[in-house]
Amino acid sequence: MPFEFRLPDIGEGVAEGEVVKWFVHEGDTIAEDAPLVSVLTDKANVEIPSPKAGKIRTLHAKEGEKVKVGGLLVTIDTGDDSPLAKESAPFPPEPSAPAAPVAEVKTPPATSTAAGRVLASPHVRRLAAEKGIELRHVHGTGPQGRVTESDLESFSAEPPAAPAEVPAGSPDALAVHEPAPASSPASAPSPSAPAGPPSTPAPLPTPAESEVERVPIRGLRRVIAEHMSEATHRAAHFTYVEEVDATELVRTRDRMAAHLEEKGIKLSYLPFVLKAIVAGLREHPRLNATMDDEANELVIHHRFHLGLATAAPEGLLVPVLRDVDRKSLAELAREIHYLSDRARAGKLTRAELTGSSFTITSLGALGGVLATPILNYPEVAIVGVHRIVRRPIYREDGTLVPAHLMNLSISLDHRVLDGIEGAQFLAVVKRHLEDPHLLFAYLA
């Protein structure tokens, strides 16, 4: 008997999900609890198993399509010999199925519009004119009989037999030739007259289908696009950049990393940056906030849940490090590694991706010189961390010495934060990174 499976309520206010990937096709047999479909809610992928064993009768949503909670996902025939299952023939149709549409396409050499114009792109028309080929003689293999570039090559390699003469008043004659003046044969153009299309400018060529690739924007990429568009349309972005002398930070991190490596912990610079940002947020709490545009209120958060932008195969994810102020550098290093691995594997949960009040984005060794990060809306501030480079600098005593320098860029929502607040905040972060011993002076 057919069983209709609907998108279940995944919880936490989720109203709909996007079908990212079907693990089955219509006509497949599936076991109970076997992977059925991957659904995206917010930024978390949820793999839904099959609730029943049987044969997939109908997939009611395509990949990239959104389905409301309670919406029909799939119909499964749970009986081995269900008549309904036999009615759903697998795609493509079996050889015994009628092939009338194919025969209709093959009848004329090329499909023409109602006005008699052969279907072909401007690029193909230009190539045909250069080769002296009349498109009406070419068999089109593209959609709806459209003549493609490969059709022209096949026609040139093995030209078909000459077709019957087209009557002068037929639509094909009008589509290929300019109308001749009503006069005697002596008034025909001389052999030296140039042949070709009318003198109107030829349209710019468009790329052939083989020269381009169309990639659908769906799944996580579509969610990112929607969030980025919302952030740029709602917030008034501005960016401020500060240079940091990270020489002492490099020394401190190198010493600590050697000790933690013995315990299997890899210590990067990010835990230090996170702690320095907490110090800045303590002094400037208006940056640790989200914007409630409906109520027109700035919501200031008193806990330090920091989002860390992380590159994943499908796009950028922002897992959340909670209560950063209460964790040691070693704990933060462990958690960063854990969440980054889960992000790359596509296993982050909705809980791990929600609840941040401030975001950090870093490309590590590819961090560049500066950036203008887009806010993780509804947050009102985001910091970009750039790579550390070794350069000579002048000290206050006038000496020229080598140093490790890095840039920090902060983007703020100028609707609620002024430039001076961003500069003052980064000054605190800078101070704690240039003298990392200050990071250990704070208690939770």
C-alpha positions as a LaTeX table, in Angstrom:
\begin{tabular}{lrrr}
\hline
Residue & $x$ (\AA) & $y$ (\AA) & $z$ (\AA) \\
\hline
Met1 & 0.00 & 0.00 & 0.00 \\
Pro2 & 1.25 & 3.54 & $-0.68$ \\
Phe3 & 2.58 & 5.45 & 2.33 \\
Glu4 & 2.79 & 9.25 & 2.19 \\
Phe5 & 5.75 & 10.65 & 4.14 \\
Arg6 & 5.65 & 14.34 & 5.07 \\
Leu7 & 8.39 & 16.67 & 6.30 \\
Pro8 & 8.46 & 16.20 & 10.08 \\
Asp9 & 8.62 & 19.01 & 12.62 \\
Ile10 & 12.35 & 19.29 & 13.30 \\
Gly11 & 11.75 & 21.75 & 16.15 \\
Glu12 & 13.18 & 25.10 & 17.26 \\
Gly13 & 10.74 & 27.12 & 15.20 \\
Val14 & 11.63 & 25.59 & 11.81 \\
Ala15 & 8.73 & 26.20 & 9.41 \\
Glu16 & 10.22 & 24.83 & 6.19 \\
Gly17 & 13.23 & 23.03 & 4.77 \\
Glu18 & 14.98 & 22.89 & 1.43 \\
Val19 & 15.58 & 19.55 & $-0.25$ \\
Val20 & 19.36 & 19.43 & $-0.73$ \\
Lys21 & 19.85 & 15.86 & $-1.97$ \\
Trp22 & 17.74 & 12.79 & $-2.57$ \\
Phe23 & 19.55 & 9.54 & $-1.84$ \\
Val24 & 17.02 & 7.56 & $-3.90$ \\
His25 & 15.26 & 7.75 & $-7.26$ \\
Glu26 & 11.73 & 6.86 & $-8.22$ \\
Gly27 & 11.54 & 3.11 & $-8.67$ \\
Asp28 & 14.33 & 2.38 & $-6.16$ \\
Thr29 & 13.83 & $-0.04$ & $-3.30$ \\
Ile30 & 14.71 & 1.29 & 0.14 \\
Ala31 & 15.08 & $-0.32$ & 3.55 \\
Glu32 & 13.60 & 1.13 & 6.70 \\
Asp33 & 15.92 & 3.70 & 8.37 \\
Ala34 & 18.12 & 3.90 & 5.24 \\
Pro35 & 19.14 & 7.45 & 4.19 \\
Leu36 & 16.26 & 9.02 & 2.26 \\
Val37 & 16.80 & 12.75 & 1.86 \\
Ser38 & 18.99 & 15.59 & 3.13 \\
Val39 & 17.04 & 18.72 & 4.11 \\
Leu40 & 18.51 & 22.14 & 4.92 \\
Thr41 & 16.96 & 24.19 & 7.72 \\
Asp42 & 18.62 & 27.56 & 8.27 \\
Lys43 & 22.26 & 26.46 & 7.83 \\
Ala44 & 22.04 & 22.97 & 9.28 \\
Asn45 & 21.73 & 19.89 & 7.05 \\
Val46 & 19.42 & 17.22 & 8.46 \\
Glu47 & 19.63 & 13.71 & 7.02 \\
Ile48 & 16.19 & 12.09 & 7.23 \\
Pro49 & 15.95 & 8.28 & 7.12 \\
Ser50 & 13.14 & 6.35 & 5.47 \\
Pro51 & 10.28 & 5.60 & 7.89 \\
Lys52 & 9.23 & 2.53 & 5.90 \\
Ala53 & 10.71 & $-0.17$ & 3.71 \\
Gly54 & 9.42 & $-0.43$ & 0.17 \\
Lys55 & 9.64 & 0.98 & $-3.33$ \\
Ile56 & 9.92 & 4.70 & $-4.04$ \\
Arg57 & 6.80 & 5.59 & $-5.98$ \\
Thr58 & 6.93 & 9.40 & $-6.23$ \\
Leu59 & 9.36 & 12.10 & $-5.12$ \\
His60 & 7.13 & 15.13 & $-4.54$ \\
Ala61 & 9.89 & 17.76 & $-4.26$ \\
Lys62 & 12.90 & 18.44 & $-6.45$ \\
Glu63 & 16.39 & 19.17 & $-5.17$ \\
Gly64 & 16.54 & 22.89 & $-4.39$ \\
Glu65 & 12.81 & 23.11 & $-3.68$ \\
Lys66 & 11.49 & 24.30 & $-0.32$ \\
Val67 & 8.91 & 22.23 & 1.55 \\
Lys68 & 6.78 & 23.40 & 4.47 \\
Val69 & 6.68 & 21.33 & 7.65 \\
Gly70 & 3.90 & 18.84 & 7.02 \\
Gly71 & 4.37 & 19.09 & 3.25 \\
Leu72 & 4.43 & 15.88 & 1.21 \\
Leu73 & 7.97 & 14.61 & 0.53 \\
Val74 & 7.69 & 11.12 & $-0.91$ \\
Thr75 & 5.23 & 8.30 & $-1.53$ \\
Ile76 & 6.52 & 4.80 & $-0.74$ \\
Asp77 & 4.81 & 1.59 & $-1.84$ \\
Thr78 & 5.17 & $-0.72$ & 1.11 \\
Gly79 & 3.63 & $-3.74$ & $-0.66$ \\
Asp80 & 5.80 & $-5.83$ & $-2.96$ \\
Asp81 & 3.16 & $-6.11$ & $-5.73$ \\
Ser82 & 1.21 & $-2.89$ & $-5.32$ \\
Pro83 & $-0.68$ & $-2.00$ & $-8.53$ \\
Leu84 & $-0.04$ & 1.68 & $-7.89$ \\
Ala85 & 3.70 & 1.11 & $-8.00$ \\
Lys86 & 3.43 & $-0.44$ & $-11.44$ \\
Glu87 & 1.66 & 2.66 & $-12.72$ \\
Ser88 & 4.68 & 4.80 & $-11.88$ \\
Ala89 & 6.95 & 3.76 & $-14.72$ \\
Pro90 & 10.62 & 4.48 & $-14.11$ \\
Phe91 & 12.23 & 7.41 & $-15.92$ \\
Pro92 & 13.25 & 7.34 & $-18.72$ \\
Pro93 & 10.32 & 5.29 & $-20.16$ \\
Glu94 & 10.77 & 1.62 & $-20.96$ \\
Pro95 & 11.58 & 0.70 & $-24.59$ \\
Ser96 & 7.99 & $-0.42$ & $-25.17$ \\
Ala97 & 6.66 & 3.06 & $-24.41$ \\
Pro98 & 5.49 & 5.07 & $-27.46$ \\
Ala99 & 8.10 & 7.41 & $-28.91$ \\
Ala100 & 5.84 & 9.82 & $-30.78$ \\
Pro101 & 7.57 & 13.00 & $-29.56$ \\
Val102 & 10.90 & 11.74 & $-30.89$ \\
Ala103 & 9.42 & 10.95 & $-34.28$ \\
Glu104 & 7.91 & 14.45 & $-34.53$ \\
Val105 & 11.29 & 16.05 & $-33.95$ \\
Lys106 & 12.94 & 13.94 & $-36.59$ \\
Thr107 & 10.43 & 14.77 & $-39.33$ \\
Pro108 & 11.84 & 18.17 & $-40.49$ \\
Pro109 & 15.59 & 18.86 & $-40.76$ \\
Ala110 & 15.27 & 21.77 & $-38.30$ \\
Thr111 & 12.41 & 23.11 & $-36.21$ \\
Ser112 & 11.12 & 26.54 & $-37.26$ \\
Thr113 & 9.02 & 29.11 & $-35.45$ \\
Ala114 & 5.58 & 30.06 & $-36.65$ \\
Ala115 & 7.19 & 32.80 & $-38.76$ \\
Gly116 & 9.44 & 30.24 & $-40.46$ \\
Arg117 & 12.65 & 31.20 & $-38.63$ \\
Val118 & 14.93 & 28.28 & $-37.75$ \\
Leu119 & 15.74 & 28.02 & $-34.02$ \\
Ala120 & 19.42 & 28.86 & $-33.49$ \\
Ser121 & 21.51 & 31.21 & $-31.35$ \\
Pro122 & 23.13 & 34.32 & $-32.89$ \\
His123 & 26.52 & 32.63 & $-32.50$ \\
Val124 & 25.36 & 29.61 & $-34.54$ \\
Arg125 & 23.78 & 31.89 & $-37.15$ \\
Arg126 & 27.06 & 33.78 & $-37.55$ \\
Leu127 & 29.03 & 30.51 & $-37.96$ \\
Ala128 & 26.50 & 29.27 & $-40.51$ \\
Ala129 & 26.84 & 32.51 & $-42.50$ \\
Glu130 & 30.65 & 32.21 & $-42.43$ \\
Lys131 & 30.47 & 28.61 & $-43.67$ \\
Gly132 & 27.81 & 29.41 & $-46.29$ \\
Ile133 & 25.33 & 26.99 & $-44.72$ \\
Glu134 & 21.58 & 27.57 & $-44.86$ \\
Leu135 & 20.19 & 26.68 & $-41.45$ \\
Arg136 & 16.93 & 25.33 & $-42.89$ \\
His137 & 18.92 & 22.43 & $-44.39$ \\
Val138 & 20.52 & 21.45 & $-41.04$ \\
His139 & 18.97 & 18.87 & $-38.72$ \\
Gly140 & 18.80 & 20.43 & $-35.24$ \\
Thr141 & 19.52 & 18.16 & $-32.27$ \\
Gly142 & 19.13 & 20.79 & $-29.54$ \\
Pro143 & 16.02 & 21.48 & $-27.42$ \\
Gln144 & 12.91 & 21.82 & $-29.63$ \\
Gly145 & 15.04 & 21.12 & $-32.71$ \\
Arg146 & 17.42 & 24.03 & $-32.11$ \\
Val147 & 20.49 & 23.97 & $-34.37$ \\
Thr148 & 23.71 & 23.78 & $-32.35$ \\
Glu149 & 27.36 & 24.33 & $-33.28$ \\
Ser150 & 27.95 & 20.55 & $-33.38$ \\
Asp151 & 25.07 & 20.25 & $-35.86$ \\
Leu152 & 26.90 & 22.67 & $-38.17$ \\
Glu153 & 30.11 & 20.64 & $-37.87$ \\
Ser154 & 28.24 & 17.43 & $-38.69$ \\
Phe155 & 26.56 & 19.10 & $-41.66$ \\
Ser156 & 29.92 & 20.36 & $-42.97$ \\
Ala157 & 31.55 & 16.96 & $-42.61$ \\
Glu158 & 28.75 & 15.05 & $-44.36$ \\
Pro159 & 26.35 & 17.39 & $-46.19$ \\
Pro160 & 22.90 & 15.98 & $-46.86$ \\
Ala161 & 21.39 & 15.59 & $-50.28$ \\
Ala162 & 20.16 & 18.79 & $-51.92$ \\
Pro163 & 16.59 & 19.52 & $-50.78$ \\
Ala164 & 13.73 & 20.35 & $-53.07$ \\
Glu165 & 13.55 & 23.99 & $-54.18$ \\
Val166 & 11.63 & 26.15 & $-51.74$ \\
Pro167 & 8.78 & 28.13 & $-53.30$ \\
Ala168 & 9.55 & 31.83 & $-53.55$ \\
Gly169 & 6.64 & 32.77 & $-51.33$ \\
Ser170 & 7.32 & 30.29 & $-48.54$ \\
Pro171 & 8.33 & 31.49 & $-45.02$ \\
Asp172 & 11.70 & 29.69 & $-45.25$ \\
Ala173 & 12.59 & 31.65 & $-48.36$ \\
Leu174 & 11.84 & 34.90 & $-46.54$ \\
Ala175 & 13.91 & 33.83 & $-43.53$ \\
Val176 & 17.02 & 33.02 & $-45.57$ \\
His177 & 17.03 & 35.36 & $-48.57$ \\
Glu178 & 16.37 & 39.04 & $-49.01$ \\
Pro179 & 13.27 & 39.69 & $-51.12$ \\
Ala180 & 14.25 & 40.21 & $-54.79$ \\
Pro181 & 12.80 & 43.13 & $-56.75$ \\
Ala182 & 10.00 & 42.30 & $-59.18$ \\
Ser183 & 11.92 & 42.67 & $-62.47$ \\
Ser184 & 13.36 & 40.67 & $-65.31$ \\
Pro185 & 16.16 & 38.11 & $-64.76$ \\
Ala186 & 18.58 & 40.67 & $-66.19$ \\
Ser187 & 18.15 & 42.77 & $-63.04$ \\
Ala188 & 19.46 & 40.02 & $-60.76$ \\
Pro189 & 22.59 & 40.86 & $-58.74$ \\
Ser190 & 25.85 & 40.43 & $-60.60$ \\
Pro191 & 28.21 & 37.64 & $-59.53$ \\
Ser192 & 30.53 & 40.24 & $-58.02$ \\
Ala193 & 27.86 & 41.58 & $-55.67$ \\
Pro194 & 28.58 & 40.58 & $-52.05$ \\
Ala195 & 26.35 & 37.84 & $-50.69$ \\
Gly196 & 25.26 & 37.54 & $-47.08$ \\
Pro197 & 22.75 & 38.82 & $-44.51$ \\
Pro198 & 21.15 & 42.29 & $-44.57$ \\
Ser199 & 23.26 & 45.32 & $-43.77$ \\
Thr200 & 21.80 & 45.70 & $-40.24$ \\
Pro201 & 24.44 & 45.18 & $-37.51$ \\
Ala202 & 24.78 & 41.54 & $-36.51$ \\
Pro203 & 23.85 & 40.78 & $-32.88$ \\
Leu204 & 26.69 & 40.09 & $-30.48$ \\
Pro205 & 27.44 & 36.37 & $-30.33$ \\
Thr206 & 26.31 & 34.50 & $-27.26$ \\
Pro207 & 28.35 & 31.63 & $-25.78$ \\
Ala208 & 27.53 & 28.20 & $-27.10$ \\
Glu209 & 26.08 & 25.73 & $-24.62$ \\
Ser210 & 29.40 & 23.88 & $-24.54$ \\
Glu211 & 31.29 & 27.06 & $-23.60$ \\
Val212 & 29.43 & 27.84 & $-20.37$ \\
Glu213 & 28.27 & 26.02 & $-17.26$ \\
Arg214 & 25.13 & 26.90 & $-15.32$ \\
Val215 & 25.29 & 26.21 & $-11.59$ \\
Pro216 & 22.00 & 26.37 & $-9.65$ \\
Ile217 & 22.20 & 28.49 & $-6.50$ \\
Arg218 & 20.54 & 26.30 & $-3.92$ \\
Gly219 & 21.06 & 24.60 & $-0.60$ \\
Leu220 & 23.55 & 26.28 & 1.70 \\
Arg221 & 24.71 & 28.61 & $-1.07$ \\
Arg222 & 21.19 & 30.00 & $-1.42$ \\
Val223 & 20.86 & 30.46 & 2.36 \\
Ile224 & 24.15 & 32.38 & 2.39 \\
Ala225 & 22.99 & 34.52 & $-0.52$ \\
Glu226 & 19.75 & 35.37 & 1.27 \\
His227 & 21.55 & 36.23 & 4.53 \\
Met228 & 24.16 & 38.37 & 2.79 \\
Ser229 & 21.49 & 40.24 & 0.85 \\
Glu230 & 19.49 & 40.87 & 4.01 \\
Ala231 & 22.58 & 42.12 & 5.86 \\
Thr232 & 23.61 & 44.54 & 3.11 \\
His233 & 20.07 & 45.84 & 2.61 \\
Arg234 & 19.25 & 46.36 & 6.29 \\
Ala235 & 22.53 & 47.48 & 7.89 \\
Ala236 & 24.62 & 50.54 & 7.03 \\
His237 & 28.11 & 49.03 & 6.78 \\
Phe238 & 31.36 & 50.82 & 7.43 \\
Thr239 & 34.82 & 49.37 & 8.01 \\
Tyr240 & 37.77 & 50.49 & 10.14 \\
Val241 & 41.26 & 48.94 & 9.98 \\
Glu242 & 43.98 & 48.83 & 12.65 \\
Glu243 & 47.57 & 47.55 & 12.50 \\
Val244 & 48.83 & 45.40 & 15.35 \\
Asp245 & 52.41 & 44.64 & 16.33 \\
Ala246 & 52.07 & 40.92 & 17.02 \\
Thr247 & 55.74 & 40.30 & 17.87 \\
Glu248 & 55.11 & 39.44 & 21.52 \\
Leu249 & 52.00 & 37.46 & 20.58 \\
Val250 & 54.09 & 35.27 & 18.25 \\
Arg251 & 56.62 & 34.60 & 21.05 \\
Thr252 & 53.92 & 33.78 & 23.61 \\
Arg253 & 51.99 & 31.55 & 21.28 \\
Asp254 & 55.13 & 29.64 & 20.22 \\
Arg255 & 56.02 & 28.91 & 23.87 \\
Met256 & 52.51 & 27.77 & 24.78 \\
Ala257 & 52.08 & 25.75 & 21.59 \\
Ala258 & 55.13 & 23.66 & 22.39 \\
His259 & 53.65 & 22.65 & 25.76 \\
Leu260 & 50.13 & 22.01 & 24.48 \\
Glu261 & 51.36 & 19.96 & 21.54 \\
Glu262 & 52.53 & 17.32 & 23.98 \\
Lys263 & 48.88 & 16.97 & 25.04 \\
Gly264 & 47.66 & 16.70 & 21.46 \\
Ile265 & 46.34 & 20.28 & 21.29 \\
Lys266 & 47.20 & 22.50 & 18.33 \\
Leu267 & 47.27 & 26.13 & 19.41 \\
Ser268 & 46.69 & 28.77 & 16.72 \\
Tyr269 & 46.45 & 32.54 & 17.16 \\
Leu270 & 42.66 & 32.49 & 17.14 \\
Pro271 & 42.17 & 31.68 & 20.85 \\
Phe272 & 44.27 & 34.76 & 21.71 \\
Val273 & 42.21 & 36.88 & 19.31 \\
Leu274 & 38.98 & 35.59 & 20.85 \\
Lys275 & 40.16 & 36.49 & 24.34 \\
Ala276 & 41.30 & 39.94 & 23.20 \\
Ile277 & 37.90 & 40.55 & 21.60 \\
Val278 & 36.17 & 39.63 & 24.85 \\
Ala279 & 38.35 & 42.24 & 26.58 \\
Gly280 & 37.23 & 44.79 & 23.99 \\
Leu281 & 33.57 & 43.84 & 24.36 \\
Arg282 & 33.76 & 44.20 & 28.14 \\
Glu283 & 34.78 & 47.84 & 27.71 \\
His284 & 32.43 & 48.47 & 24.75 \\
Pro285 & 29.37 & 46.27 & 25.32 \\
Arg286 & 27.30 & 47.97 & 22.59 \\
Leu287 & 29.29 & 45.95 & 20.05 \\
Asn288 & 28.23 & 42.66 & 21.68 \\
Ala289 & 24.72 & 43.17 & 20.40 \\
Thr290 & 22.08 & 42.28 & 17.83 \\
Met291 & 19.58 & 44.58 & 16.14 \\
Asp292 & 15.83 & 44.02 & 16.55 \\
Asp293 & 14.58 & 45.90 & 13.49 \\
Glu294 & 10.94 & 45.08 & 14.19 \\
Ala295 & 11.06 & 46.75 & 17.60 \\
Asn296 & 13.75 & 49.25 & 16.51 \\
Glu297 & 15.88 & 48.24 & 19.52 \\
Leu298 & 19.53 & 47.35 & 20.06 \\
Val299 & 19.71 & 44.14 & 22.10 \\
Ile300 & 22.93 & 44.11 & 24.17 \\
His301 & 24.10 & 40.65 & 25.25 \\
His302 & 25.83 & 40.04 & 28.56 \\
Arg303 & 27.30 & 36.65 & 27.63 \\
Phe304 & 30.10 & 36.21 & 25.12 \\
His305 & 28.94 & 33.75 & 22.47 \\
Leu306 & 31.25 & 34.40 & 19.51 \\
Gly307 & 30.66 & 33.10 & 16.00 \\
Leu308 & 33.66 & 31.88 & 14.02 \\
Ala309 & 33.23 & 32.00 & 10.22 \\
Thr310 & 34.47 & 28.65 & 8.87 \\
Ala311 & 34.96 & 27.52 & 5.28 \\
Ala312 & 33.05 & 24.34 & 4.40 \\
Pro313 & 32.71 & 22.51 & 1.06 \\
Glu314 & 29.22 & 23.93 & 0.43 \\
Gly315 & 29.96 & 27.47 & 1.67 \\
Leu316 & 30.69 & 29.57 & 4.73 \\
Leu317 & 29.33 & 28.40 & 8.09 \\
Val318 & 29.44 & 30.23 & 11.44 \\
Pro319 & 29.60 & 27.79 & 14.38 \\
Val320 & 29.30 & 29.40 & 17.80 \\
Leu321 & 31.86 & 29.28 & 20.62 \\
Arg322 & 29.84 & 29.81 & 23.79 \\
Asp323 & 31.00 & 31.62 & 26.93 \\
Val324 & 34.43 & 32.38 & 25.51 \\
Asp325 & 35.32 & 34.41 & 28.61 \\
Arg326 & 35.00 & 31.31 & 30.81 \\
Lys327 & 37.28 & 29.04 & 28.79 \\
Ser328 & 41.05 & 28.67 & 28.73 \\
Leu329 & 43.15 & 29.05 & 25.60 \\
Ala330 & 43.58 & 25.26 & 25.48 \\
Glu331 & 39.80 & 24.70 & 25.74 \\
Leu332 & 39.16 & 27.23 & 22.98 \\
Ala333 & 41.80 & 25.61 & 20.76 \\
Arg334 & 40.16 & 22.21 & 21.25 \\
Glu335 & 36.67 & 23.57 & 20.54 \\
Ile336 & 37.78 & 25.48 & 17.43 \\
His337 & 39.30 & 22.29 & 16.01 \\
Tyr338 & 36.19 & 20.25 & 16.89 \\
Leu339 & 33.71 & 22.68 & 15.32 \\
Ser340 & 35.86 & 23.21 & 12.23 \\
Asp341 & 35.99 & 19.46 & 11.60 \\
Arg342 & 32.22 & 19.18 & 12.01 \\
Ala343 & 31.69 & 22.12 & 9.64 \\
Arg344 & 33.84 & 20.55 & 6.92 \\
Ala345 & 31.98 & 17.25 & 7.36 \\
Gly346 & 28.58 & 18.97 & 7.20 \\
Lys347 & 27.60 & 17.68 & 10.64 \\
Leu348 & 26.98 & 20.91 & 12.54 \\
Thr349 & 23.64 & 21.02 & 14.34 \\
Arg350 & 21.23 & 23.95 & 14.42 \\
Ala351 & 22.18 & 24.57 & 18.06 \\
Glu352 & 25.86 & 24.83 & 17.10 \\
Leu353 & 25.04 & 27.43 & 14.44 \\
Thr354 & 22.77 & 29.80 & 16.37 \\
Gly355 & 23.00 & 32.22 & 19.27 \\
Ser356 & 26.12 & 34.27 & 18.48 \\
Ser357 & 26.26 & 38.00 & 19.27 \\
Phe358 & 29.59 & 38.85 & 17.59 \\
Thr359 & 31.51 & 37.17 & 14.75 \\
Ile360 & 35.16 & 36.73 & 13.79 \\
Thr361 & 36.26 & 35.81 & 10.27 \\
Ser362 & 39.80 & 34.70 & 9.46 \\
Leu363 & 41.51 & 33.13 & 6.46 \\
Gly364 & 44.60 & 32.18 & 8.39 \\
Ala365 & 47.68 & 32.16 & 6.16 \\
Leu366 & 45.54 & 33.51 & 3.29 \\
Gly367 & 44.29 & 36.38 & 5.41 \\
Gly368 & 45.38 & 39.12 & 3.04 \\
Val369 & 46.03 & 42.74 & 4.02 \\
Leu370 & 42.50 & 43.88 & 4.88 \\
Ala371 & 38.86 & 43.15 & 4.12 \\
Thr372 & 35.42 & 44.67 & 4.51 \\
Pro373 & 33.51 & 41.83 & 6.19 \\
Ile374 & 29.73 & 41.72 & 5.82 \\
Leu375 & 27.83 & 41.64 & 9.10 \\
Asn376 & 26.40 & 38.37 & 10.35 \\
Tyr377 & 22.97 & 40.02 & 10.64 \\
Pro378 & 21.32 & 40.76 & 13.05 \\
Glu379 & 24.70 & 41.25 & 14.76 \\
Val380 & 26.09 & 44.79 & 14.57 \\
Ala381 & 29.84 & 44.06 & 14.45 \\
Ile382 & 32.27 & 41.61 & 12.83 \\
Val383 & 36.09 & 41.48 & 12.93 \\
Gly384 & 38.32 & 40.24 & 10.13 \\
Val385 & 41.70 & 38.79 & 11.17 \\
His386 & 44.51 & 38.99 & 8.61 \\
Arg387 & 47.79 & 37.17 & 8.23 \\
Ile388 & 50.89 & 37.97 & 10.29 \\
Val389 & 53.86 & 39.18 & 8.21 \\
Arg390 & 57.41 & 40.06 & 9.22 \\
Arg391 & 58.41 & 43.65 & 8.36 \\
Pro392 & 60.81 & 46.29 & 9.68 \\
Ile393 & 59.26 & 49.05 & 11.83 \\
Tyr394 & 60.51 & 52.14 & 13.67 \\
Arg395 & 60.25 & 52.01 & 17.45 \\
Glu396 & 59.49 & 55.11 & 19.52 \\
Asp397 & 63.22 & 55.43 & 20.27 \\
Gly398 & 63.93 & 55.76 & 16.53 \\
Thr399 & 65.47 & 52.32 & 16.04 \\
Leu400 & 64.57 & 50.18 & 13.03 \\
Val401 & 63.76 & 46.62 & 14.10 \\
Pro402 & 62.04 & 43.56 & 12.58 \\
Ala403 & 58.51 & 42.89 & 13.81 \\
His404 & 55.51 & 40.64 & 13.18 \\
Leu405 & 52.63 & 42.80 & 11.98 \\
Met406 & 48.98 & 42.00 & 11.37 \\
Asn407 & 45.85 & 43.94 & 10.47 \\
Leu408 & 42.41 & 43.76 & 12.04 \\
Ser409 & 39.40 & 45.08 & 10.13 \\
Ile410 & 36.05 & 45.68 & 11.80 \\
Ser411 & 32.73 & 46.28 & 10.06 \\
Leu412 & 29.97 & 47.94 & 12.08 \\
Asp413 & 26.33 & 48.83 & 11.60 \\
His414 & 26.54 & 52.61 & 11.32 \\
Arg415 & 22.85 & 52.94 & 12.15 \\
Val416 & 23.57 & 52.21 & 15.82 \\
Leu417 & 27.36 & 52.48 & 16.20 \\
Asp418 & 29.63 & 55.42 & 15.45 \\
Gly419 & 33.11 & 55.19 & 14.02 \\
Ile420 & 34.68 & 56.25 & 17.31 \\
Glu421 & 33.22 & 53.18 & 19.04 \\
Gly422 & 34.79 & 50.85 & 16.50 \\
Ala423 & 38.16 & 52.61 & 16.81 \\
Gln424 & 38.06 & 52.51 & 20.62 \\
Phe425 & 37.08 & 48.84 & 20.61 \\
Leu426 & 39.94 & 47.87 & 18.27 \\
Ala427 & 42.34 & 49.90 & 20.41 \\
Val428 & 41.53 & 47.62 & 23.36 \\
Val429 & 41.92 & 44.49 & 21.22 \\
Lys430 & 45.22 & 45.83 & 19.87 \\
Arg431 & 46.54 & 46.52 & 23.35 \\
His432 & 45.82 & 42.98 & 24.54 \\
Leu433 & 47.34 & 41.35 & 21.47 \\
Glu434 & 50.49 & 43.48 & 21.62 \\
Asp435 & 50.84 & 42.58 & 25.34 \\
Pro436 & 49.19 & 39.13 & 25.56 \\
His437 & 50.04 & 38.83 & 29.25 \\
Leu438 & 47.05 & 41.13 & 29.85 \\
Leu439 & 44.81 & 38.31 & 28.61 \\
Phe440 & 45.52 & 36.38 & 31.79 \\
Ala441 & 44.64 & 39.27 & 34.09 \\
Tyr442 & 40.86 & 38.80 & 33.67 \\
Leu443 & 38.72 & 36.45 & 35.67 \\
Ala444 & 35.49 & 34.99 & 34.29 \\
\hline
\end{tabular}
